[in-house]
Amino acid sequence: MARALLRPVWRSLPLWALATGAVLGLLLAGASRTVSGPPDPWLCLNLLRASALAFALGLAFLLDDPARHTTATVPVRRPVRTGLRLVLVVPFMALCWTAALFLVPAEGRPPMGGITLEAAALMVLALAWALVAVRHSEAGEPGIAISAGLLGVFFGAALLLPERWVLFVGPSDPHWDDAHRRWAGVLVVASLVGARSLAEPLRRRRTAVLAHR
């Protein structure tokens, strides 16, 4: 049944948003090669962070579905349909991120493990936010609101966090490892919240219970 759903799920994907995020992310990473002279490690680091944000903004639209309330009556449960969306898109985004890393000159590239952890945390946060929005609201296309919120969280974290909670530091900063432990915490919490929100939307479950009674 899941195989039979692949084509209709693919057609329902917000390809324009995903493609825009992917192209913008790759362009930002590639911009590091347009600067004359030796690569600037700080510039390369921040271009990769901007690239990760662009990918995350594209993923914020993954669960947008104008026909959401129509498809709620199909026999396949929403977690299966959502899982198929993830299976179709997450490998593509992982490939885009790998390409972004190698678009940055090796001389200016930050430690790949640390910056990849940041990117993974941002992308999983966007997905978890979308899953929560679908489960707890009736919005068919929450992507715009989620992307705006994600931008606010990103720049708020960059500008407003106190020094002991700072997330955005350079590889030479003594707090690099501490910051990435915090990024790992963001990734774990977002993953748990997203997994918890894969269940059927709350209102649909309540409606089903009332109908059964």
C-alpha positions as CSV (number, residue, x, y, z in Angstrom):
1,M,0.0,0.0,0.0
2,A,2.8,2.4,0.9
3,R,4.4,1.7,-2.6
4,A,1.1,2.5,-4.3
5,L,1.0,5.8,-2.4
6,L,4.4,7.0,-3.5
7,R,3.2,8.7,-6.7
8,P,0.3,10.6,-5.2
9,V,2.4,11.6,-2.2
10,W,5.1,12.9,-4.6
11,R,2.6,14.9,-6.6
12,S,1.3,16.5,-3.3
13,L,4.7,17.7,-2.2
14,P,5.3,21.4,-2.2
15,L,8.1,21.1,-4.7
16,W,8.4,24.8,-5.4
17,A,9.3,25.5,-1.7
18,L,11.7,22.6,-1.4
19,A,13.4,23.4,-4.6
20,T,13.7,27.1,-3.7
21,G,15.2,26.3,-0.3
22,A,17.7,23.8,-2.0
23,V,18.7,26.2,-4.7
24,L,19.1,29.1,-2.3
25,G,21.2,27.0,0.1
26,L,23.5,25.8,-2.7
27,L,23.9,29.3,-4.0
28,L,24.8,30.6,-0.6
29,A,27.4,27.9,-0.1
30,G,28.8,28.5,-3.6
31,A,29.2,32.2,-2.9
32,S,32.2,31.4,-0.8
33,R,34.1,30.7,-4.1
34,T,33.3,34.1,-5.6
35,V,35.5,36.0,-3.1
36,S,39.0,36.8,-4.4
37,G,42.0,35.8,-2.3
38,P,42.3,33.1,0.3
39,P,39.0,31.8,1.7
40,D,37.9,33.6,4.9
41,P,37.0,30.8,7.4
42,W,34.5,33.1,9.3
43,L,32.7,34.0,6.0
44,C,32.6,30.3,4.9
45,L,31.2,29.3,8.3
46,N,28.4,31.8,8.2
47,L,27.6,31.1,4.5
48,L,27.1,27.4,5.5
49,R,24.9,28.5,8.4
50,A,22.8,30.6,6.0
51,S,22.7,27.6,3.6
52,A,21.5,25.3,6.4
53,L,18.8,27.9,7.3
54,A,17.7,28.0,3.6
55,F,17.3,24.2,3.6
56,A,15.4,24.3,6.8
57,L,13.0,27.0,5.5
58,G,12.3,24.8,2.5
59,L,11.5,21.8,4.8
60,A,9.1,24.0,6.9
61,F,6.7,23.7,3.9
62,L,7.0,19.9,3.7
63,L,3.6,19.1,5.2
64,D,1.7,21.8,3.5
65,D,-1.3,20.2,1.8
66,P,-4.3,22.3,0.6
67,A,-6.3,19.0,0.4
68,R,-5.4,18.0,4.0
69,H,-9.0,17.8,5.2
70,T,-10.1,15.9,2.1
71,T,-7.4,13.2,2.5
72,A,-8.2,12.8,6.2
73,T,-10.9,10.3,5.1
74,V,-8.5,8.0,3.2
75,P,-7.9,4.5,4.7
76,V,-4.1,5.1,5.1
77,R,-3.3,6.8,8.3
78,R,-1.6,10.2,8.3
79,P,1.6,8.9,10.0
80,V,2.2,6.7,7.0
81,R,1.6,9.5,4.5
82,T,3.9,11.8,6.5
83,G,6.5,9.1,6.7
84,L,6.5,8.7,2.9
85,R,7.0,12.5,2.5
86,L,10.0,12.2,4.8
87,V,11.4,9.2,2.9
88,L,11.1,11.1,-0.4
89,V,12.6,14.4,0.8
90,V,15.1,13.8,3.6
91,P,17.7,11.9,1.4
92,F,17.5,14.7,-1.1
93,M,18.2,17.3,1.5
94,A,21.0,15.3,2.9
95,L,22.5,15.2,-0.6
96,C,22.1,18.9,-1.0
97,W,23.8,19.6,2.3
98,T,26.7,17.3,1.3
99,A,27.0,19.3,-1.9
100,A,26.9,22.6,0.0
101,L,29.8,21.4,2.2
102,F,32.0,20.6,-0.8
103,L,31.1,23.9,-2.5
104,V,33.0,25.7,0.2
105,P,36.8,25.7,-0.4
106,A,38.6,23.2,1.8
107,E,40.9,25.9,3.1
108,G,38.0,27.8,4.6
109,R,35.6,24.9,5.4
110,P,34.7,24.7,9.1
111,P,34.8,21.3,10.9
112,M,32.3,19.3,9.0
113,G,30.9,17.4,12.1
114,G,30.1,20.5,14.0
115,I,28.5,22.5,11.2
116,T,26.6,19.4,10.0
117,L,25.2,19.0,13.6
118,E,24.0,22.7,13.4
119,A,22.4,22.0,10.0
120,A,20.7,18.8,11.2
121,A,19.3,20.6,14.3
122,L,17.8,23.4,12.2
123,M,16.3,21.0,9.7
124,V,14.8,18.7,12.3
125,L,13.5,21.7,14.2
126,A,11.7,22.9,11.0
127,L,10.2,19.4,10.5
128,A,9.2,19.0,14.1
129,W,7.5,22.4,14.0
130,A,5.5,21.4,10.9
131,L,4.5,18.1,12.6
132,V,3.3,20.0,15.7
133,A,1.4,22.5,13.6
134,V,-0.4,19.7,11.6
135,R,-1.3,17.8,14.8
136,H,-2.5,20.7,16.9
137,S,-4.1,23.0,14.3
138,E,-6.5,22.9,11.4
139,A,-4.1,24.8,9.1
140,G,-3.6,23.2,5.7
141,E,-0.6,25.2,4.8
142,P,1.4,26.2,7.9
143,G,4.7,26.5,6.1
144,I,4.7,30.3,5.8
145,A,4.1,30.8,9.6
146,I,6.6,28.2,10.5
147,S,9.3,29.7,8.2
148,A,8.7,33.1,9.7
149,G,8.9,31.7,13.2
150,L,12.1,29.8,12.3
151,L,13.7,33.0,11.0
152,G,12.8,34.7,14.3
153,V,14.3,31.9,16.3
154,F,17.5,31.8,14.3
155,F,18.2,35.5,14.5
156,G,17.0,35.6,18.1
157,A,19.4,32.8,19.0
158,A,22.2,34.6,17.1
159,L,21.7,38.0,18.6
160,L,20.0,37.7,22.0
161,L,21.2,34.6,23.8
162,P,23.5,35.2,26.8
163,E,27.1,34.2,26.5
164,R,26.7,31.0,28.5
165,W,24.0,29.8,26.1
166,V,25.6,31.0,22.9
167,L,25.0,28.7,19.9
168,F,26.9,30.5,17.1
169,V,30.6,30.5,17.6
170,G,33.7,30.0,15.5
171,P,35.9,26.8,15.5
172,S,38.7,28.7,17.2
173,D,36.4,29.8,20.0
174,P,37.0,27.9,23.3
175,H,33.2,27.5,23.6
176,W,32.9,25.6,20.2
177,D,32.4,22.2,21.9
178,D,30.0,23.6,24.5
179,A,27.9,25.2,21.8
180,H,27.7,22.0,19.9
181,R,26.6,20.1,23.0
182,R,23.7,22.6,23.1
183,W,23.1,22.0,19.4
184,A,22.9,18.3,20.1
185,G,20.3,19.0,22.8
186,V,18.2,21.0,20.3
187,L,18.5,18.1,17.8
188,V,17.4,15.5,20.4
189,V,14.5,17.5,21.7
190,A,13.3,18.4,18.2
191,S,13.5,14.8,17.2
192,L,11.5,13.6,20.2
193,V,8.8,16.3,19.7
194,G,8.6,15.5,16.0
195,A,8.3,11.8,16.7
196,R,5.6,12.4,19.3
197,S,3.7,14.5,16.8
198,L,3.5,11.9,14.1
199,A,0.3,10.6,15.5
200,E,-3.1,11.5,14.0
201,P,-4.2,15.1,14.6
202,L,-5.9,15.6,17.9
203,R,-9.2,16.9,16.6
204,R,-9.6,14.0,14.2
205,R,-9.1,11.6,17.0
206,R,-11.6,13.3,19.2
207,T,-14.1,13.3,16.3
208,A,-13.5,9.5,15.7
209,V,-14.1,8.8,19.4
210,L,-17.4,10.8,19.4
211,A,-18.6,9.1,16.2
212,H,-17.9,5.7,17.7
213,R,-19.9,6.6,20.8
